[in-house]
């Protein structure tokens, strides 16, 4: 690949400064577009993705991990050595062809085969029975709607987030209760590490190239995974059903998000009050990109509009809301209407009401979202008054859900 580097800062500068940066880079851009070709030796060096190369190595477990890290085949966490026998055993967990290319992973465009999924799964600590979950996760990441390239190369501390719903939770003994997104469950732990092995090792997105995250986060090592607490969902409708699947289906839902925003409400006694405090948190999430009137059905990210939000409700908060809103959609619609603030508190570059909105001034209350579909509820976790708000990277227009094979 060919790149033209334009030095930071790129935002919060005047038009004159922008023009100067364009002028300085223009000749290099023209040259890259018209004259650049890949080096011949690199073209000739391409190898087929299947079968993966086998090699012999002698040493201790620590030696194996040191070798993998030096070759950039792993991250800074230890791995389980992907021996030929272990990978073969993993492949027994799926009927998919080991040679099948599931994804050409950006930004490096590494080819991810089913065999490589098995190898990375072994490295992350997964077991053969986890293969359907790993494959469905890759399919969600690979979906064009997930727009993986943007979140994985941005300067923001974006986080791969996954939500698991359905019978697979009991089948694999996942944890939908206390500490659901923590590091104690071996399956979701392995899944979270696997995700970043795919993105960083196969896709090549590591700082400083091509991951440009200003700060990064621990989720760059182990992605966030939430498990649905269906038994304590007062609306009795799983997220899988809300997403259009059957109650018997197991699904994984994915999007890349800005770091989650906590809602710690021990005081609200009614659903209306609790939804109001949740709305306040939503308005502050990704505040510099607090775009207004975002349309859930938009097909392009004009003005960096954040088009939806996942509200991860603890069961106690969900129960408080359900007392006053037995219809979940009515609760989500109330929150959408309540998530509004005066125009002066929005970023003036990202909140641009259209002509159909009518007259407004700095004190006019403007909603963040246009449609109820932008508000998603997911009941997860254990006892307590703690909920979370997750909003996506602007290029991610909708969450992506994939069915997990039985």
N, C-alpha and C positions, 0 to 999 in steps of 0.2 A: 504494500500500500504506500501511497505517496501523501505526505502531509505538508501543509504550509503553516508554520507557527506564527500566530498573532499574539504578542505578549499582553498579559493582563496589565491593568484592569480593562474589562470590556463593558461593564455596566457602570452606571452612576457617573458617566462622563458626558461632556458636551458634544453636540453634533460636530463641532469643529475638530474635536479630538478623535471622534469616530472617523471622520473623513481623512484625517492624517494617517490613521492606522490602515485604512483602506488603500490609500496612495502608496504607503510603504510596502504593502504586501502584494499589490496588484500584479507587478511583473512576475513575481514568483508563482502566483496563482495561474497566470496565463501560461507560463512555462510548464507547470505541472499538468495543466489540462491539455496541452498540445504536444509536448515533447517528451514527457516521462514515459518510460517503459520499464517493466520489471527486469532485473538483472537476469541474464540467461542461465547462470548457474543456479539461481533460486528457482527458476522455472523447471529446470531439469531435476532439482532435488526433491520435488514433490513425490510423496509416497502414497500408496493406497491406504485407506483408513482401516482396512480389514484384510487379514488378521493383524492384530497388534503385535509389535515386535516382542519376541521373547529373548531374555538374556539371563546369564548365570551371575550370581553375586554371593560371595561368602563374607560373613561378618555377623556381628551382634545385632540385636534389634535396634540399638542406638545407632549403629553404623548404617543400617538400612534407612532410618529416618534422616540421618545426616546427608546421605547420598541423594535421597529424594528432594530434600530442601535445596541442596546445592544445584541440582538440575532443574529446580523450579517445577517439580512435579507434584509438590504438595505446598500447603501453607505452613504457618508456624506451629500448628498443632500436630501431635504425633499421628501417624497413620498405621493401619494394619497392613502389612506387606501383601500386595495383590499377587500371590503365587498362582501358578497355572491351575493348581487343584482348587484353590479357593474361588477363582473366577469361574471355573467350570461348574462348581457347585452353585454359585449365584445364578448362573444362566439357567439352571433347572427351575428357577422360580418364575420363568416366563416362557410362553410359547413363541415369542417373537424371534425372528431370524437374527442371530448375532451380528450378521453383516449389515443389517439395516441401518442406514444413516438417519437418526432421529432429528438431527439439528446441525446446521452449520453455524457455530456459535460466534457471534460478534463480540468484540471488534476484530479479533484475529482471524475469524472464520475457520476455526478448528472444527474438524468433522467428528461429531459425537455419534458413535455406533452403539447398538445395544450391548455389544461386548464391552465397550469402554464404560458404559453405564454400570455394568456389573463390576468392572475393575475399580471404578471410583466408589461404588457402593461398598465394596470390600474395604477399601482404604478408610472410608468414613465410619465403619463399624456396623454396616447394615447386614442383614441376613437374606437368604434366598426368598423367604416369604414376603420380603419388603419390595421385591422387584416391581410388582404392579404399581405400587405407590411411587417408586422412583421414576418409572417411565411416564406415568400420568403427570408427575411434577415437571419433567422435562417438556412434555407436550404443552403444558400451560406456559412455561417460560418461553417456548419457541413460537407460540402463537403471535402473529404480527400485532395483534391488539395490545399485547404486553409490552411491545416496543422496548425490548431489552437493551438495545444499544445505547439509548439515551440515558437511562438511569445508571447504567454501569460505567459510563464515562464522564458523567457530569461532575461539577465541583461540589454539588450538594452531598450531604451524608445520607444518600438514599439507602433504603433497606429492603431486601427481598422479603416479602411477607406472604405467608401461606396459611390457609384456613381449611381444616379437614372436617368433613361432615359425613355421617352415615355409619352403617354397620361395621365398617373397617375399624372404627374406634375400639369396639369391644374385641374384634377379631385379633388385632395386633396389640391389645392392652395399652392403648394410648391413654394419656392423662387429661381428661376434660375438666378436672377440678383444680384444687389449690396448686399454684405454681405451674399451670398448664404450659406457659411459654418459657419456663425455666429450663435448666440444664439437667434435670434429674431423670427424664424419661429417655431410655436408650434409643427408641425408634425415632422420635422427633429430633433428638440430638444428632443422630446419624443423618437424618434427612437434611437438617440445617447445614451440617458440614459438607454433605454431598453437593448441595446447591452451589456453594462457593467454590468447591473443587471444579465443578463444571464451568462456572463463570470465570474463575481466575486461571485455572490450569489449561482448560481447553479453549476458553474464550480469550485468555491473555489479558484480562482486565485487572491489572495490579498497579498500585501507585509506584512511581509517578507516571508510568505509561502502561496502560491507557486510562486507568482509574485516576481521575483528577480531583477526587474528593478533598475538599479543604481540610476537614477534620477526620472523616471516616468514623467508624463505630465498630463495636465488637461484633455486630451483625455482619461485618465483612468476613468474619471467620465462620460463624454459625448463624444462619438466617433465622428469622422469627417464624415460629410455627405455633398457631393456636388450634386447639381442638374444641369442637363444639360440645357444650354441656346440654345435650338434648333433653335429658331427664328433668332438668330444672328450668327448662324454657317454658315460661307460663303461657305462651301462645300455642305451644304444642305443634308448631310447624317448623321443621328443620330448615336450615339455610339451603340445603340441597333442593328442597321443595320450592322455596322462594325463588331459587335460580332456575326453576323449570324442570327439575329432575324428579324421578320417582322416590317415594319414601324408602324404598329398598336399595336405592343407588348410593354408592359411596363416591364422594367427589373431593377434589382438591382445588381450591380457589387461590389465585395468585394475582398480585400486582406489586409493583415497586413503589415504596412510600417514603415520605419524609418521616423522621423519627416520631414515634407516637407521643401524643399529648395526654397526660393523666387527668382524669376527673375524680376528685376525692370529695364526694358529697355525703357527709354524715347527717345532714340536717333536714333535707327536703322530705316532707311528709306526703306530698302528692306527686302524681305523675307530671303534672304541668310544671311544678317548680323544678323537679329534677331535670326534665327536658330543657328547661330554660338554662340551668347551669351547664348542661351538656352543650347547648347551643353557644354559650359564651366561650367554652373551650374550643369548639369548632371554628368560631370566628377568629381565634388567635392561632390556629394551626397553620403552619407555613405562612406566617403573617405577611412577609414581604410579597407573597404571591396570593394575597387575599383578594382574588378576583371576585367580581360580583356577577350575579345573574348568569352563572354558568349553566349551559344546556347539556344535560346528560346525553343527548343524542347528537351532539356536535361531532364532526368528523375531522376537525383540525383544531390545534391548540392556539387560537387567537388570543393575544394578550396573556399568554401563560395561564389560562383558566384551569383551575383544579375542578374536575367535573363530578367528583363524588367523594363520599367519606364513609369509612367503615367505623361504626360505633361498636366496640367490643364491650358488651354489657356484662357485668358480673350478675349472677343470678338474683342477688338481693335488689340491685337497681332495676333489673328487668321486672321483678315482681311488683315493685313500687309503681312502675310505669303501667303495667298491665291492669292494676286495680282501677285506674281511671281510663285506660285505653285498652279494652279487651280486643279491639281490632288493631293489630300491629301497624297496618298501613296508616291508620288515623294518627297514631303516635308519631310515625315518621313524617307525616305531613305537618303535624303541629311543630315538630322540630325544624322542618324546612322553613316554615313561616317565621319562627322565632329567631332563627339564625340570620338576623339582619342587624345592620348598624348604620349610623350616619355616614354619608358619603365621605366626609372629611377623614374618617378613620381608615378608609381603604387606601391601598396604593393607587395613586392617581394614574399611573401608567397601566395598571391591570384592571381597574374598574372603569369601564367605559359603557355606560348605559346606552342602548340604542334609541333611535327616534321613537320607537313604539312604547318606550317607557314613560314618556311625557316629561314635563319640566321638573327639574330638581335643583337643589342648591346644596351647600355643604352640610346642612342639617337633615336632609331627606334620608329616611331609613330605606336601605336597599338590601334585599336578600342576597345571600351568597349563591343560592341555587334557585333555578327555575322550577324544577320538577321533583316530586317525591321520590322518584327512582334514584336520585342522587344520594339519598340517605339509606345506608344499609345497616341492619342490626345483626349482630352475631353474639349469641349468649355463650359465655365461656368463663372458666375459672371457678373458684370456690368461695367460701364465706368472706364477707367484707363489703365495704362500700367503695370499691375501686373499679372504675371503668376506664377505657382507653379510647382515644380517637386517632385514627390513622387516615391520612389523606395522601393521594397518589402524586407521583411526579407528573407534571402537566401533559407530557406526551402520551400518558396512559389514560385512555378515554373511558375504559370500562374494566372491571375485574374479569379475569378469565377463569372459567371453571371447566375442569375436565373430569370425566368419569374414570374411576379406578377399576381396572379389569378385575373380575372375580377369580 
